[in-house]
Amino acid sequence: MKKLIIVLALVIFASNAVAGVTNTKLLLHGTKPVAGQSSWQVAAWGIIPNFAADPTKSVFVAGPRYKAGDRWWIELMSGALTVKRESQPVVDLRASYDLLTPLHIWSNVQYFPRTGDWYFYFDTNYQLPAVGLIGVETENNVPNNATADLSIGPRAVLPFNGGKLALISAYQFHNHGGNQLWIRTVFNF
């Protein structure tokens, strides 16, 4: 495990040296079962998309979640994207699939009805025995009246405490604005 952490740290620092931009994202995710139900839950996310560069930007969404055992779940939520105290509504669909072990698939689609903009995020990961996950992700911003920012790149995930905490590093190759390194911290409760 010590060697993996050293290798991951070297990859992060090397990626930072060649990335045009380094971003940091904080994600808080909570779920609560609906009384007497094992499949239906209430879910909420609080996200600061890039807290080091722009802590005034945040996303908060909540809504129903359907969970099919440990195999997959889907959340349909609504909420707001807030930038410098100005908010706009957002419709948010998130899903996680563990149907083909050791592959894990995760998706997030957001729609902003006021502007007509879309956000798409998908990742596919391979579960490494007792260590974490490696995979590929694509994160895409598709504005209604502008050029889309599309990306793809490798990612590494280190889960802790049964997935209650995850540290994620991803290097994204972008079609506009330069490549980016993302460091994400996810808390699930």
DRENPA-3360 file (N, C-alpha, C; in nm, 2 decimals, always signed):
BEGIN
1 = MKKLIIVL = +0.08/-0.12/+0.00/+0.00/+0.00/+0.00/+0.09/+0.13/+0.00 ~ +0.20/+0.12/+0.08/+0.29/+0.23/+0.08/+0.34/+0.27/-0.06 ~ +0.38/+0.16/-0.13/+0.43/+0.18/-0.27/+0.33/+0.25/-0.36 ~ +0.20/+0.20/-0.35/+0.10/+0.26/-0.43/+0.08/+0.41/-0.40 ~ +0.08/+0.45/-0.27/+0.06/+0.59/-0.24/+0.18/+0.67/-0.29 ~ +0.30/+0.62/-0.29/+0.42/+0.69/-0.34/+0.40/+0.71/-0.49 ~ +0.36/+0.60/-0.56/+0.34/+0.60/-0.71/+0.23/+0.70/-0.74 ~ +0.12/+0.70/-0.67/+0.01/+0.79/-0.69/+0.06/+0.94/-0.67;
9 = ALVIFASN = +0.13/+0.96/-0.57/+0.18/+1.10/-0.54/+0.27/+1.14/-0.66 ~ +0.36/+1.06/-0.70/+0.45/+1.09/-0.82/+0.37/+1.12/-0.94 ~ +0.27/+1.04/-0.97/+0.18/+1.06/-1.08/+0.11/+1.20/-1.07 ~ +0.06/+1.23/-0.96/-0.01/+1.36/-0.94/+0.09/+1.47/-0.96 ~ +0.20/+1.47/-0.90/+0.30/+1.58/-0.92/+0.35/+1.59/-1.06 ~ +0.37/+1.47/-1.13/+0.41/+1.48/-1.27/+0.30/+1.53/-1.36 ~ +0.18/+1.49/-1.33/+0.07/+1.54/-1.41/+0.05/+1.69/-1.39 ~ +0.07/+1.74/-1.27/+0.06/+1.88/-1.24/+0.16/+1.96/-1.32;
17 = AVAGVTNT = +0.28/+1.90/-1.34/+0.38/+1.97/-1.41/+0.35/+1.99/-1.56 ~ +0.27/+1.90/-1.62/+0.23/+1.91/-1.76/+0.09/+1.96/-1.78 ~ +0.01/+1.96/-1.68/-0.13/+2.01/-1.70/-0.13/+2.16/-1.71 ~ -0.22/+2.21/-1.79/-0.24/+2.35/-1.80/-0.31/+2.41/-1.68 ~ -0.39/+2.33/-1.61/-0.47/+2.38/-1.50/-0.48/+2.26/-1.40 ~ -0.47/+2.30/-1.27/-0.50/+2.20/-1.17/-0.63/+2.24/-1.09 ~ -0.72/+2.15/-1.08/-0.85/+2.18/-1.02/-0.87/+2.09/-0.90 ~ -0.94/+2.14/-0.80/-0.98/+2.06/-0.68/-1.13/+2.07/-0.66;
25 = KLLLHGTK = -1.19/+1.95/-0.64/-1.33/+1.94/-0.63/-1.36/+1.87/-0.50 ~ -1.46/+1.93/-0.42/-1.51/+1.86/-0.30/-1.65/+1.82/-0.32 ~ -1.68/+1.69/-0.29/-1.82/+1.64/-0.31/-1.87/+1.58/-0.18 ~ -1.98/+1.62/-0.13/-2.05/+1.56/-0.02/-2.17/+1.49/-0.06 ~ -2.19/+1.36/-0.03/-2.31/+1.29/-0.08/-2.37/+1.22/+0.04 ~ -2.50/+1.24/+0.06/-2.57/+1.18/+0.17/-2.70/+1.11/+0.12 ~ -2.73/+1.00/+0.18/-2.85/+0.92/+0.15/-2.92/+0.88/+0.28 ~ -3.05/+0.88/+0.27/-3.13/+0.84/+0.39/-3.25/+0.75/+0.34;
33 = PVAGQSSW = -3.26/+0.63/+0.39/-3.37/+0.54/+0.35/-3.51/+0.60/+0.38 ~ -3.61/+0.59/+0.29/-3.74/+0.62/+0.32/-3.80/+0.52/+0.42 ~ -3.88/+0.56/+0.52/-3.93/+0.47/+0.62/-3.98/+0.34/+0.57 ~ -3.93/+0.23/+0.62/-3.98/+0.10/+0.58/-3.94/+0.05/+0.44 ~ -3.86/+0.13/+0.37/-3.82/+0.09/+0.23/-3.67/+0.06/+0.23 ~ -3.63/-0.04/+0.16/-3.49/-0.07/+0.14/-3.44/-0.02/+0.01 ~ -3.53/+0.00/-0.09/-3.49/+0.04/-0.22/-3.50/+0.19/-0.24 ~ -3.59/+0.25/-0.18/-3.62/+0.40/-0.21/-3.55/+0.48/-0.10;
41 = QVAAWGII = -3.47/+0.58/-0.14/-3.40/+0.67/-0.05/-3.41/+0.81/-0.09 ~ -3.37/+0.90/+0.00/-3.36/+1.04/-0.04/-3.21/+1.07/-0.05 ~ -3.17/+1.14/-0.15/-3.02/+1.16/-0.18/-3.00/+1.31/-0.19 ~ -2.88/+1.35/-0.15/-2.84/+1.50/-0.16/-2.69/+1.50/-0.19 ~ -2.66/+1.60/-0.27/-2.52/+1.63/-0.30/-2.49/+1.78/-0.27 ~ -2.38/+1.81/-0.21/-2.32/+1.94/-0.20/-2.19/+1.94/-0.27 ~ -2.17/+2.02/-0.37/-2.04/+2.02/-0.45/-1.98/+2.16/-0.46 ~ -1.86/+2.16/-0.43/-1.78/+2.29/-0.47/-1.69/+2.24/-0.58;
49 = PNFAADPT = -1.73/+2.28/-0.71/-1.66/+2.23/-0.83/-1.51/+2.26/-0.83 ~ -1.46/+2.37/-0.78/-1.32/+2.40/-0.79/-1.29/+2.49/-0.67 ~ -1.28/+2.44/-0.55/-1.28/+2.52/-0.43/-1.14/+2.60/-0.42 ~ -1.04/+2.55/-0.48/-0.91/+2.63/-0.47/-0.92/+2.75/-0.56 ~ -0.97/+2.74/-0.68/-0.97/+2.85/-0.78/-1.09/+2.94/-0.76 ~ -1.21/+2.88/-0.73/-1.33/+2.96/-0.72/-1.43/+2.90/-0.62 ~ -1.40/+2.94/-0.49/-1.49/+2.89/-0.38/-1.63/+2.95/-0.38 ~ -1.66/+3.04/-0.46/-1.79/+3.10/-0.47/-1.89/+3.03/-0.55;
57 = KSVFVAGP = -1.84/+2.92/-0.62/-1.93/+2.84/-0.70/-1.96/+2.71/-0.63 ~ -2.09/+2.67/-0.63/-2.14/+2.55/-0.57/-2.26/+2.50/-0.63 ~ -2.28/+2.37/-0.61/-2.40/+2.30/-0.66/-2.46/+2.22/-0.54 ~ -2.59/+2.24/-0.52/-2.66/+2.17/-0.42/-2.79/+2.11/-0.49 ~ -2.80/+1.98/-0.48/-2.92/+1.91/-0.54/-2.97/+1.80/-0.44 ~ -3.10/+1.77/-0.45/-3.16/+1.67/-0.36/-3.28/+1.61/-0.44 ~ -3.31/+1.48/-0.40/-3.42/+1.42/-0.47/-3.42/+1.27/-0.44 ~ -3.51/+1.19/-0.50/-3.53/+1.05/-0.48/-3.41/+0.97/-0.54;
65 = RYKAGDRW = -3.39/+0.86/-0.47/-3.28/+0.76/-0.52/-3.34/+0.62/-0.51 ~ -3.32/+0.55/-0.62/-3.36/+0.41/-0.62/-3.24/+0.32/-0.62 ~ -3.23/+0.23/-0.52/-3.11/+0.15/-0.51/-3.15/+0.00/-0.52 ~ -3.09/-0.07/-0.62/-3.11/-0.21/-0.64/-3.00/-0.29/-0.58 ~ -3.01/-0.31/-0.45/-2.91/-0.38/-0.37/-2.78/-0.32/-0.38 ~ -2.67/-0.40/-0.40/-2.54/-0.34/-0.42/-2.50/-0.34/-0.57 ~ -2.59/-0.36/-0.66/-2.56/-0.37/-0.80/-2.57/-0.23/-0.88 ~ -2.67/-0.15/-0.84/-2.68/-0.02/-0.91/-2.77/+0.07/-0.83;
73 = WIELMSGA = -2.76/+0.20/-0.86/-2.85/+0.30/-0.80/-2.87/+0.41/-0.90 ~ -2.98/+0.49/-0.89/-3.00/+0.60/-0.98/-3.07/+0.71/-0.89 ~ -3.03/+0.84/-0.92/-3.08/+0.95/-0.84/-3.13/+1.06/-0.94 ~ -3.25/+1.11/-0.92/-3.31/+1.21/-1.00/-3.33/+1.33/-0.91 ~ -3.26/+1.44/-0.92/-3.26/+1.54/-0.82/-3.27/+1.68/-0.89 ~ -3.31/+1.78/-0.81/-3.31/+1.92/-0.86/-3.25/+2.00/-0.75 ~ -3.21/+2.12/-0.79/-3.14/+2.21/-0.70/-3.09/+2.33/-0.77 ~ -2.97/+2.38/-0.73/-2.93/+2.51/-0.79/-2.77/+2.51/-0.80;
81 = LTVKRESQ = -2.73/+2.57/-0.91/-2.59/+2.61/-0.93/-2.58/+2.75/-0.88 ~ -2.49/+2.78/-0.79/-2.48/+2.92/-0.74/-2.33/+2.97/-0.77 ~ -2.33/+3.08/-0.83/-2.20/+3.15/-0.85/-2.21/+3.29/-0.80 ~ -2.12/+3.32/-0.70/-2.12/+3.45/-0.64/-2.26/+3.50/-0.60 ~ -2.33/+3.42/-0.53/-2.47/+3.45/-0.48/-2.58/+3.46/-0.58 ~ -2.55/+3.43/-0.71/-2.65/+3.43/-0.81/-2.67/+3.28/-0.84 ~ -2.80/+3.24/-0.83/-2.83/+3.10/-0.85/-2.92/+3.07/-0.98 ~ -2.90/+2.96/-1.03/-2.99/+2.91/-1.14/-3.02/+2.77/-1.12;
89 = PVVDLRAS = -3.14/+2.73/-1.16/-3.19/+2.59/-1.13/-3.11/+2.49/-1.21 ~ -3.10/+2.37/-1.16/-3.04/+2.25/-1.23/-3.12/+2.13/-1.20 ~ -3.13/+2.05/-1.31/-3.19/+1.91/-1.30/-3.07/+1.82/-1.31 ~ -3.06/+1.72/-1.22/-2.94/+1.64/-1.20/-2.98/+1.49/-1.20 ~ -2.92/+1.41/-1.28/-2.94/+1.27/-1.29/-2.81/+1.20/-1.27 ~ -2.80/+1.11/-1.16/-2.67/+1.04/-1.13/-2.70/+0.90/-1.12 ~ -2.61/+0.81/-1.16/-2.63/+0.67/-1.16/-2.49/+0.60/-1.14 ~ -2.50/+0.48/-1.07/-2.38/+0.40/-1.05/-2.42/+0.26/-1.08;
97 = YDLLTPLH = -2.33/+0.19/-1.16/-2.36/+0.05/-1.20/-2.24/-0.04/-1.17 ~ -2.27/-0.15/-1.10/-2.17/-0.25/-1.07/-2.23/-0.39/-1.13 ~ -2.26/-0.39/-1.25/-2.32/-0.51/-1.31/-2.23/-0.61/-1.37 ~ -2.11/-0.57/-1.40/-2.01/-0.66/-1.46/-1.88/-0.65/-1.38 ~ -1.87/-0.72/-1.27/-1.76/-0.72/-1.18/-1.64/-0.77/-1.26 ~ -1.52/-0.70/-1.25/-1.48/-0.60/-1.17/-1.49/-0.45/-1.23 ~ -1.58/-0.44/-1.33/-1.60/-0.30/-1.38/-1.71/-0.23/-1.31 ~ -1.68/-0.10/-1.29/-1.77/-0.01/-1.23/-1.80/+0.11/-1.32;
105 = IWSNVQYF = -1.92/+0.15/-1.34/-1.96/+0.26/-1.43/-2.04/+0.36/-1.35 ~ -2.01/+0.49/-1.37/-2.07/+0.60/-1.30/-2.11/+0.71/-1.40 ~ -2.22/+0.77/-1.39/-2.26/+0.87/-1.48/-2.33/+0.99/-1.41 ~ -2.32/+1.11/-1.47/-2.39/+1.23/-1.41/-2.43/+1.32/-1.53 ~ -2.55/+1.35/-1.54/-2.60/+1.44/-1.65/-2.67/+1.55/-1.58 ~ -2.64/+1.68/-1.61/-2.71/+1.80/-1.55/-2.76/+1.88/-1.67 ~ -2.88/+1.94/-1.64/-2.94/+2.03/-1.74/-2.98/+2.16/-1.66 ~ -2.94/+2.27/-1.73/-2.97/+2.40/-1.67/-3.08/+2.47/-1.75;
113 = PRTGDWYF = -3.20/+2.46/-1.71/-3.32/+2.51/-1.79/-3.31/+2.66/-1.82 ~ -3.26/+2.74/-1.73/-3.25/+2.89/-1.76/-3.17/+2.92/-1.88 ~ -3.05/+2.85/-1.90/-2.96/+2.88/-2.01/-2.97/+2.78/-2.12 ~ -3.02/+2.66/-2.09/-3.02/+2.55/-2.19/-2.89/+2.47/-2.20 ~ -2.80/+2.50/-2.11/-2.67/+2.43/-2.10/-2.68/+2.29/-2.05 ~ -2.59/+2.20/-2.09/-2.58/+2.06/-2.04/-2.44/+2.04/-1.99 ~ -2.44/+1.94/-1.89/-2.31/+1.89/-1.84/-2.32/+1.74/-1.84 ~ -2.22/+1.67/-1.90/-2.22/+1.52/-1.90/-2.09/+1.47/-1.84;
121 = YFDTNYQL = -2.10/+1.38/-1.75/-1.98/+1.31/-1.69/-2.00/+1.16/-1.69 ~ -1.90/+1.09/-1.74/-1.91/+0.94/-1.73/-1.77/+0.89/-1.70 ~ -1.77/+0.78/-1.62/-1.64/+0.71/-1.60/-1.67/+0.56/-1.59 ~ -1.56/+0.49/-1.63/-1.56/+0.34/-1.63/-1.43/+0.31/-1.55 ~ -1.44/+0.22/-1.46/-1.33/+0.19/-1.37/-1.31/+0.04/-1.36 ~ -1.19/-0.01/-1.34/-1.16/-0.14/-1.32/-1.11/-0.16/-1.17 ~ -1.18/-0.24/-1.09/-1.15/-0.26/-0.95/-1.02/-0.35/-0.94 ~ -0.92/-0.29/-0.88/-0.79/-0.36/-0.85/-0.81/-0.43/-0.71;
129 = PAVGLIGV = -0.76/-0.55/-0.70/-0.78/-0.62/-0.57/-0.72/-0.54/-0.46 ~ -0.80/-0.51/-0.36/-0.76/-0.45/-0.23/-0.69/-0.32/-0.24 ~ -0.70/-0.25/-0.35/-0.62/-0.13/-0.36/-0.71/-0.01/-0.40 ~ -0.78/-0.02/-0.51/-0.86/+0.10/-0.55/-0.91/+0.07/-0.69 ~ -0.93/+0.17/-0.77/-0.98/+0.16/-0.91/-0.89/+0.24/-1.00 ~ -0.88/+0.19/-1.13/-0.82/+0.27/-1.23/-0.92/+0.27/-1.35 ~ -0.92/+0.38/-1.43/-1.01/+0.38/-1.53/-1.00/+0.50/-1.62 ~ -1.11/+0.54/-1.69/-1.11/+0.65/-1.78/-1.24/+0.73/-1.75;
137 = ETENNVPN = -1.23/+0.86/-1.78/-1.35/+0.95/-1.76/-1.36/+1.05/-1.87 ~ -1.48/+1.09/-1.89/-1.50/+1.20/-1.98/-1.59/+1.30/-1.91 ~ -1.56/+1.43/-1.92/-1.63/+1.54/-1.85/-1.65/+1.64/-1.96 ~ -1.78/+1.68/-1.99/-1.81/+1.76/-2.10/-1.91/+1.87/-2.06 ~ -1.88/+1.99/-2.09/-1.97/+2.11/-2.08/-2.02/+2.14/-2.22 ~ -2.15/+2.14/-2.23/-2.21/+2.17/-2.36/-2.30/+2.29/-2.35 ~ -2.25/+2.41/-2.37/-2.33/+2.53/-2.36/-2.43/+2.54/-2.48 ~ -2.54/+2.61/-2.45/-2.65/+2.62/-2.55/-2.60/+2.71/-2.67;
145 = NATADLSI = -2.52/+2.82/-2.64/-2.48/+2.91/-2.75/-2.33/+2.93/-2.76 ~ -2.26/+2.83/-2.73/-2.11/+2.84/-2.74/-2.05/+2.70/-2.78 ~ -1.92/+2.70/-2.79/-1.85/+2.58/-2.83/-1.84/+2.49/-2.71 ~ -1.86/+2.36/-2.73/-1.86/+2.26/-2.62/-1.71/+2.24/-2.58 ~ -1.69/+2.22/-2.45/-1.56/+2.18/-2.39/-1.57/+2.03/-2.36 ~ -1.50/+1.95/-2.44/-1.50/+1.81/-2.42/-1.37/+1.76/-2.37 ~ -1.37/+1.65/-2.29/-1.25/+1.60/-2.24/-1.26/+1.45/-2.22 ~ -1.14/+1.38/-2.21/-1.13/+1.24/-2.18/-0.99/+1.22/-2.12;
153 = GPRAVLPF = -0.98/+1.12/-2.03/-0.85/+1.10/-1.97/-0.85/+0.99/-1.86 ~ -0.73/+0.95/-1.82/-0.72/+0.84/-1.72/-0.75/+0.89/-1.58 ~ -0.79/+0.80/-1.49/-0.82/+0.83/-1.35/-0.78/+0.72/-1.26 ~ -0.76/+0.76/-1.13/-0.72/+0.66/-1.03/-0.81/+0.70/-0.90 ~ -0.86/+0.60/-0.84/-0.95/+0.62/-0.72/-0.89/+0.53/-0.60 ~ -0.88/+0.60/-0.49/-0.84/+0.53/-0.37/-0.96/+0.55/-0.27 ~ -1.03/+0.44/-0.25/-1.14/+0.45/-0.15/-1.09/+0.41/-0.01 ~ -1.15/+0.47/+0.09/-1.12/+0.44/+0.23/-1.25/+0.42/+0.31;
161 = NGGKLALI = -1.24/+0.34/+0.41/-1.35/+0.32/+0.51/-1.48/+0.27/+0.43 ~ -1.46/+0.17/+0.35/-1.57/+0.11/+0.28/-1.63/+0.20/+0.18 ~ -1.56/+0.30/+0.12/-1.61/+0.39/+0.03/-1.67/+0.52/+0.09 ~ -1.67/+0.54/+0.22/-1.72/+0.66/+0.28/-1.63/+0.78/+0.24 ~ -1.51/+0.75/+0.21/-1.42/+0.86/+0.16/-1.35/+0.80/+0.04 ~ -1.34/+0.89/-0.06/-1.26/+0.85/-0.19/-1.18/+0.97/-0.23 ~ -1.05/+0.94/-0.26/-0.96/+1.04/-0.32/-0.94/+1.00/-0.47 ~ -0.96/+1.09/-0.56/-0.96/+1.07/-0.70/-0.87/+1.16/-0.77;
169 = SAYQFHNH = -0.79/+1.11/-0.86/-0.70/+1.19/-0.94/-0.73/+1.16/-1.08 ~ -0.75/+1.26/-1.17/-0.78/+1.24/-1.31/-0.70/+1.34/-1.39 ~ -0.65/+1.30/-1.50/-0.58/+1.39/-1.60/-0.67/+1.39/-1.72 ~ -0.72/+1.51/-1.76/-0.81/+1.53/-1.87/-0.75/+1.60/-1.99 ~ -0.76/+1.54/-2.11/-0.72/+1.60/-2.23/-0.84/+1.68/-2.29 ~ -0.83/+1.81/-2.30/-0.94/+1.89/-2.34/-0.93/+1.94/-2.48 ~ -1.04/+1.96/-2.55/-1.04/+2.01/-2.69/-1.02/+2.16/-2.69 ~ -1.05/+2.23/-2.57/-1.04/+2.38/-2.56/-0.98/+2.41/-2.43;
177 = GGNQLWIR = -0.89/+2.51/-2.42/-0.84/+2.56/-2.30/-0.73/+2.49/-2.23 ~ -0.67/+2.39/-2.29/-0.56/+2.32/-2.22/-0.61/+2.20/-2.14 ~ -0.51/+2.11/-2.12/-0.54/+1.99/-2.04/-0.55/+2.03/-1.89 ~ -0.62/+1.94/-1.81/-0.64/+1.97/-1.67/-0.62/+1.85/-1.58 ~ -0.56/+1.88/-1.47/-0.55/+1.78/-1.36/-0.66/+1.80/-1.26 ~ -0.73/+1.70/-1.22/-0.84/+1.71/-1.12/-0.80/+1.63/-1.00 ~ -0.81/+1.69/-0.88/-0.80/+1.62/-0.76/-0.93/+1.63/-0.69 ~ -1.00/+1.52/-0.66/-1.13/+1.52/-0.60/-1.13/+1.45/-0.47;
185 = TVFNF = -1.21/+1.50/-0.38/-1.23/+1.44/-0.25/-1.38/+1.42/-0.23 ~ -1.42/+1.29/-0.21/-1.57/+1.26/-0.20/-1.59/+1.20/-0.06 ~ -1.69/+1.26/+0.01/-1.74/+1.21/+0.13/-1.88/+1.15/+0.11 ~ -1.90/+1.03/+0.15/-2.04/+0.96/+0.14/-2.08/+0.93/+0.28 ~ -2.20/+0.98/+0.31/-2.26/+0.95/+0.45/-2.40/+0.92/+0.44;
% end
